[in-house]
Amino acid sequence: MLDEIRERCELLINNRKAIAKGFSFEKELMSIVAAMIFTGAGREADVEKLKECKKILAKHTGLFSKFRKYVDLVLESRMALSEDPERYIEDLVDTYNKLRKSKMKENDFTIIAAMLLCDLGKTDKTDEVMERYAEIIKRMKKEHPFLTDTTDSSYVMLLAISERDIESIISDMEECIGYLNETCKTKAGADAIQGMGEVLALEGGDIKAKCDRVDKIFGLFKEKKAGFSGDREFVSLGALADIDAEEETLVDQIMEAAEILKGDKGFADNSVDKSRRLMYAATVVADCYRESSEADDNTLISSTLGILKDQETAAVISAMIQMLPSVLGAFINSETGTDSVSLSTDSVDGAGSTSISANSAGTNV
């Protein structure tokens, strides 16, 4: 496994370098996010195609559009990986406008929510999904009025798309929040713990067992003085809840992956802090385990959930979506039993590249 982790870290580093060089005026964080999108697809970053997609994005959006502010490089990366970049952005803008009519605010989180609907092949069910979204948000605000805000929207969109019973979703969330706070006494922020509840509610199952595992992994990072935060990055540990490996093995592998990443200036201490670098490393490790597993399990849309709950890094979710395409396919099929999600895998310089084709969306990714 360590060889696979090292190769994936090196691909991420090389992709970041290529994108940072080709888009020198972009924020460094966005170069990392874009690199993660290509790395998750097992692809080398195609800078020339990214530049072509920038022109396509400009053609379909206004100069002062939200699409061309913070998340533009993320959008261009997703477009570059699609078979038809122009159609991808057309579908995305159309879905975004539908969400705006449903009274979602005009911000980066709404763009990411639209991307989720497009990437998961649910654009034809936008109205139905939005009804569920509104109900889940309403229930969350009732339970946690001071914690629930716009930053929860991407998680809630995934929950709404999942078509899990809303009562079960709320019950699982509350069980997770209560158990981590009262039984595990997890030293994480209240907002981060609510985020973990949202993450683990995506699949349900034995919530307490998953909480125990997450708490143990978090505790091991503390014991090893790794510098893993109990704040924004804590939620990313949900990606490890169902991985078939010992907790200490996972922590050691994540720390080793973080050291590999640290060798690149884009991931060094003067660029990112220890906790965020560990989060990126956890994403790499989770993805490697998913690819090496022969089981058709429905692991927690793993890297999707390395989300940081702050405006600066809202776009990270779109990078995570690409990290586990086969799991996304299993997730949709297991929940709905209706959508046809075909998966194809090609070899690109030794790395597996998986694409989703969801025929309900009419968009290939």
C-alpha positions as CSV (number, residue, x, y, z in Angstrom):
1,M,0.0,0.0,0.0
2,L,2.9,2.4,0.7
3,D,4.0,2.2,-2.9
4,E,0.6,3.2,-4.1
5,I,0.4,6.0,-1.6
6,R,3.8,7.3,-2.6
7,E,2.8,7.2,-6.3
8,R,-0.4,9.1,-5.7
9,C,1.3,11.7,-3.6
10,E,3.8,12.2,-6.4
11,L,1.1,12.6,-9.0
12,L,-0.6,15.2,-6.7
13,I,2.6,17.1,-6.3
14,N,3.4,17.1,-10.1
15,N,-0.2,18.2,-10.9
16,R,0.0,21.1,-8.4
17,K,3.3,22.2,-9.9
18,A,2.0,22.1,-13.5
19,I,-1.2,24.0,-12.6
20,A,0.6,26.6,-10.4
21,K,3.0,27.3,-13.3
22,G,0.2,27.6,-15.9
23,F,-2.0,29.7,-13.7
24,S,0.5,31.8,-11.7
25,F,-2.1,34.4,-10.7
26,E,-4.4,31.9,-9.0
27,K,-4.5,31.5,-5.2
28,E,-2.1,28.7,-4.2
29,L,-5.0,26.8,-2.5
30,M,-6.9,26.6,-5.7
31,S,-3.9,25.1,-7.5
32,I,-4.0,22.3,-4.9
33,V,-7.7,21.8,-5.3
34,A,-7.5,21.6,-9.1
35,A,-4.5,19.2,-8.7
36,M,-6.6,17.0,-6.5
37,I,-9.4,16.9,-9.1
38,F,-6.9,15.6,-11.7
39,T,-5.2,13.3,-9.2
40,G,-8.5,11.8,-8.2
41,A,-9.2,10.9,-11.8
42,G,-5.7,9.4,-12.1
43,R,-4.8,11.9,-14.7
44,E,-1.9,14.3,-15.3
45,A,-3.1,17.9,-15.3
46,D,-3.8,19.1,-18.8
47,V,-2.9,22.8,-18.6
48,E,-3.7,23.6,-22.2
49,K,-7.1,22.1,-21.9
50,L,-7.7,24.1,-18.7
51,K,-6.9,27.3,-20.6
52,E,-9.4,26.3,-23.3
53,C,-12.0,25.7,-20.6
54,K,-11.3,29.1,-19.1
55,K,-12.3,30.6,-22.5
56,I,-15.5,28.5,-22.6
57,L,-16.4,29.5,-19.1
58,A,-15.9,33.2,-20.0
59,K,-18.2,32.7,-22.9
60,H,-21.0,31.3,-20.8
61,T,-20.8,33.5,-17.7
62,G,-20.6,37.3,-17.1
63,L,-17.5,39.1,-16.1
64,F,-18.7,39.6,-12.5
65,S,-20.3,36.2,-12.2
66,K,-19.7,34.1,-9.1
67,F,-18.6,31.4,-11.6
68,R,-15.5,33.5,-12.4
69,K,-14.4,34.5,-9.0
70,Y,-13.2,32.0,-6.4
71,V,-14.2,28.7,-8.0
72,D,-13.3,29.3,-11.6
73,L,-10.2,27.0,-11.6
74,V,-12.3,24.2,-10.0
75,L,-15.0,24.6,-12.6
76,E,-12.4,24.6,-15.4
77,S,-10.8,21.4,-14.0
78,R,-14.1,19.6,-13.9
79,M,-14.8,20.8,-17.5
80,A,-11.4,19.6,-18.6
81,L,-12.2,16.1,-17.4
82,S,-15.6,16.0,-19.1
83,E,-16.1,14.7,-22.6
84,D,-17.9,17.9,-23.6
85,P,-16.7,20.9,-21.5
86,E,-19.2,23.3,-23.2
87,R,-22.1,21.1,-22.4
88,Y,-20.9,20.6,-18.8
89,I,-20.9,24.4,-18.1
90,E,-24.2,24.9,-19.8
91,D,-25.8,22.2,-17.6
92,L,-24.1,23.6,-14.5
93,V,-25.3,27.1,-15.1
94,D,-28.9,25.9,-15.8
95,T,-28.9,23.9,-12.6
96,Y,-27.5,26.8,-10.6
97,N,-30.3,29.0,-11.9
98,K,-32.8,26.5,-10.8
99,L,-31.3,26.4,-7.3
100,R,-31.4,30.2,-7.2
101,K,-35.1,30.1,-8.1
102,S,-35.5,27.7,-5.1
103,K,-34.2,30.5,-2.9
104,M,-30.7,29.2,-2.4
105,K,-28.3,32.1,-1.9
106,E,-26.0,33.3,-4.7
107,N,-22.6,32.1,-3.4
108,D,-19.9,29.5,-3.9
109,F,-21.7,26.9,-1.9
110,T,-24.7,27.1,-4.3
111,I,-22.3,26.6,-7.2
112,I,-20.9,23.5,-5.5
113,A,-24.4,22.2,-4.8
114,A,-25.2,22.6,-8.5
115,M,-22.0,20.7,-9.3
116,L,-23.1,17.8,-7.1
117,L,-26.4,17.6,-8.9
118,C,-24.6,17.5,-12.3
119,D,-21.8,15.2,-11.3
120,L,-24.2,12.7,-9.6
121,G,-26.6,12.7,-12.6
122,K,-29.6,14.3,-10.7
123,T,-30.3,17.4,-12.6
124,D,-33.6,16.0,-13.8
125,K,-34.7,15.6,-10.1
126,T,-33.6,19.1,-9.0
127,D,-37.1,20.1,-7.7
128,E,-37.5,16.9,-5.7
129,V,-34.0,17.2,-4.3
130,M,-34.6,20.8,-3.3
131,E,-37.8,19.9,-1.4
132,R,-35.8,17.3,0.6
133,Y,-32.9,19.8,1.0
134,A,-35.3,22.4,2.4
135,E,-36.8,19.9,4.9
136,I,-33.4,18.7,6.1
137,I,-32.2,22.2,6.6
138,K,-35.4,23.1,8.5
139,R,-35.0,20.1,10.8
140,M,-31.3,20.9,11.4
141,K,-32.0,24.5,12.2
142,K,-34.7,23.4,14.7
143,E,-32.1,21.1,16.4
144,H,-29.1,23.4,16.1
145,P,-30.1,26.9,15.2
146,F,-26.7,28.5,15.9
147,L,-24.6,25.9,14.1
148,T,-26.6,25.4,10.9
149,D,-25.7,27.9,8.2
150,T,-24.7,28.2,4.6
151,T,-21.6,26.2,5.1
152,D,-23.7,23.1,5.7
153,S,-25.3,23.3,2.2
154,S,-22.9,21.0,0.4
155,Y,-23.3,18.3,3.0
156,V,-27.1,18.7,3.0
157,M,-27.3,18.6,-0.8
158,L,-25.5,15.2,-0.7
159,L,-28.0,14.0,2.0
160,A,-30.9,15.3,-0.1
161,I,-29.6,13.5,-3.2
162,S,-29.1,10.2,-1.3
163,E,-32.9,9.7,-0.9
164,R,-32.4,8.3,2.5
165,D,-35.4,8.7,4.7
166,I,-35.2,12.1,6.3
167,E,-36.2,10.8,9.8
168,S,-33.3,8.4,9.6
169,I,-30.9,11.1,8.4
170,I,-31.8,13.4,11.3
171,S,-31.8,10.5,13.8
172,D,-28.3,9.4,12.7
173,M,-27.0,13.0,12.8
174,E,-28.2,13.5,16.3
175,E,-26.9,10.2,17.5
176,C,-23.5,11.0,16.1
177,I,-23.4,14.5,17.6
178,G,-24.6,13.3,21.0
179,Y,-22.3,10.3,21.1
180,L,-19.2,12.2,20.2
181,N,-19.9,15.0,22.7
182,E,-21.3,13.0,25.6
183,T,-19.7,9.5,25.4
184,C,-16.4,10.0,23.4
185,K,-16.0,13.5,24.7
186,T,-14.2,14.3,21.4
187,K,-12.1,17.4,21.6
188,A,-13.4,18.9,18.4
189,G,-15.3,22.0,17.7
190,A,-19.1,22.0,17.8
191,D,-19.4,22.9,14.1
192,A,-16.9,20.2,13.2
193,I,-18.9,17.6,15.2
194,Q,-22.1,18.6,13.5
195,G,-20.3,18.2,10.1
196,M,-19.2,14.7,11.1
197,G,-22.9,13.9,11.9
198,E,-23.8,15.1,8.4
199,V,-21.1,13.0,6.9
200,L,-21.8,9.8,8.7
201,A,-25.6,10.2,8.1
202,L,-24.9,9.8,4.4
203,E,-24.8,6.0,4.7
204,G,-26.2,5.3,8.2
205,G,-25.2,1.9,9.6
206,D,-23.8,1.5,13.1
207,I,-23.2,5.2,13.8
208,K,-21.7,4.6,17.3
209,A,-19.1,2.2,15.9
210,K,-18.2,4.7,13.2
211,C,-17.9,7.4,15.9
212,D,-15.7,5.2,18.0
213,R,-13.4,4.6,15.0
214,V,-13.2,8.3,14.1
215,D,-12.6,9.3,17.7
216,K,-9.8,6.7,18.0
217,I,-8.1,7.9,14.8
218,F,-8.3,11.5,16.1
219,G,-6.9,10.4,19.4
220,L,-4.0,8.7,17.8
221,F,-3.1,11.8,15.9
222,K,-3.1,13.7,19.2
223,E,-0.9,11.0,20.9
224,K,1.6,11.2,18.1
225,K,1.6,15.0,18.3
226,A,0.9,15.1,14.6
227,G,-0.9,18.5,14.7
228,F,-4.3,17.4,13.4
229,S,-6.9,20.0,14.1
230,G,-10.2,19.4,15.9
231,D,-11.6,22.3,13.9
232,R,-12.3,22.5,10.1
233,E,-10.2,19.4,9.1
234,F,-11.8,17.1,11.6
235,V,-14.7,16.2,9.3
236,S,-12.3,14.7,6.8
237,L,-11.8,11.8,9.2
238,G,-15.2,10.6,8.2
239,A,-13.6,9.3,5.0
240,L,-11.8,6.7,7.1
241,A,-14.8,5.4,9.0
242,D,-15.3,2.3,6.8
243,I,-11.8,1.6,5.5
244,D,-10.7,-2.0,6.3
245,A,-7.4,-1.2,8.1
246,E,-6.2,-0.8,11.6
247,E,-6.6,2.7,13.0
248,E,-2.9,3.0,13.9
249,T,-1.9,1.7,10.4
250,L,-4.0,4.4,8.8
251,V,-2.6,7.2,11.0
252,D,1.0,6.1,10.3
253,Q,0.3,6.0,6.6
254,I,-1.4,9.4,6.6
255,M,1.6,10.9,8.5
256,E,4.0,9.3,6.0
257,A,2.0,10.7,3.1
258,A,2.0,14.1,4.7
259,E,5.8,14.0,4.9
260,I,6.0,13.2,1.2
261,L,3.7,16.1,0.4
262,K,5.8,18.4,2.6
263,G,8.7,17.9,0.3
264,D,6.9,20.1,-2.3
265,K,6.8,23.8,-1.7
266,G,3.1,24.0,-2.3
267,F,2.5,21.7,0.7
268,A,5.4,22.9,2.9
269,D,4.9,24.6,6.2
270,N,5.1,28.1,4.7
271,S,2.2,27.2,2.3
272,V,-0.2,25.1,4.4
273,D,-0.3,24.2,8.1
274,K,0.2,20.7,9.4
275,S,-3.5,20.0,9.9
276,R,-4.5,20.9,6.4
277,R,-1.6,18.9,4.9
278,L,-2.7,15.9,7.0
279,M,-6.2,16.3,5.6
280,Y,-4.8,16.2,2.0
281,A,-2.8,13.1,3.0
282,A,-5.9,11.4,4.5
283,T,-7.6,12.0,1.2
284,V,-4.8,10.3,-0.7
285,V,-4.7,7.4,1.6
286,A,-8.5,6.9,1.6
287,D,-8.5,7.0,-2.2
288,C,-5.7,4.4,-2.4
289,Y,-7.6,2.0,-0.2
290,R,-10.7,2.4,-2.3
291,E,-8.8,1.6,-5.5
292,S,-7.1,-1.4,-4.0
293,S,-10.3,-2.9,-2.6
294,E,-11.9,-5.6,-4.7
295,A,-15.1,-5.4,-2.7
296,D,-18.0,-3.5,-4.1
297,D,-18.6,-1.7,-0.8
298,N,-20.3,1.6,-0.4
299,T,-17.6,3.3,1.6
300,L,-18.5,6.8,2.7
301,I,-18.1,8.7,-0.5
302,S,-14.7,9.0,1.1
303,S,-12.7,11.8,-0.2
304,T,-15.8,13.8,-0.9
305,L,-15.8,14.5,2.7
306,G,-12.5,16.1,3.2
307,I,-14.4,19.3,3.2
308,L,-13.4,22.3,5.1
309,K,-16.4,24.3,6.4
310,D,-15.3,27.8,5.7
311,Q,-15.9,30.1,2.8
312,E,-12.2,30.1,1.7
313,T,-12.2,26.4,0.9
314,A,-15.8,25.7,-0.1
315,A,-14.6,24.5,-3.5
316,V,-12.7,21.6,-2.0
317,I,-15.9,19.5,-2.2
318,S,-15.8,19.4,-5.9
319,A,-12.2,18.0,-5.8
320,M,-13.4,15.4,-3.4
321,I,-16.3,14.4,-5.6
322,Q,-13.8,13.3,-8.3
323,M,-11.7,11.3,-5.9
324,L,-14.1,8.3,-5.6
325,P,-16.1,8.0,-8.8
326,S,-16.7,4.3,-8.4
327,V,-18.1,4.8,-4.9
328,L,-20.3,7.6,-6.1
329,G,-21.7,5.1,-8.7
330,A,-22.3,2.5,-6.0
331,F,-23.9,5.2,-3.8
332,I,-26.4,6.3,-6.4
333,N,-27.3,2.8,-7.4
334,S,-27.7,1.5,-3.9
335,E,-29.9,4.5,-2.9
336,T,-32.1,4.8,-5.9
337,G,-32.0,1.5,-7.7
338,T,-32.9,3.5,-10.9
339,D,-30.1,5.5,-12.4
340,S,-27.6,3.8,-14.7
341,V,-24.1,4.7,-13.7
342,S,-21.4,3.1,-15.9
343,L,-17.8,3.1,-14.9
344,S,-14.8,2.8,-17.2
345,T,-11.2,2.6,-16.1
346,D,-8.2,3.5,-18.2
347,S,-4.5,3.5,-17.4
348,V,-2.8,6.8,-17.4
349,D,0.9,6.6,-16.6
350,G,0.1,3.7,-14.3
351,A,-2.7,5.4,-12.5
352,G,-6.3,4.3,-12.8
353,S,-8.7,6.8,-14.3
354,T,-12.4,6.3,-13.7
355,S,-15.2,8.2,-15.3
356,I,-18.9,8.4,-14.5
357,S,-21.6,8.4,-17.1
358,A,-25.0,9.0,-15.5
359,N,-27.6,8.9,-18.2
360,S,-30.1,10.8,-16.2
361,A,-27.9,13.8,-16.3
362,G,-27.0,13.8,-19.9
363,T,-23.5,14.8,-18.9
364,N,-20.4,12.6,-19.0
365,V,-17.7,13.2,-16.4
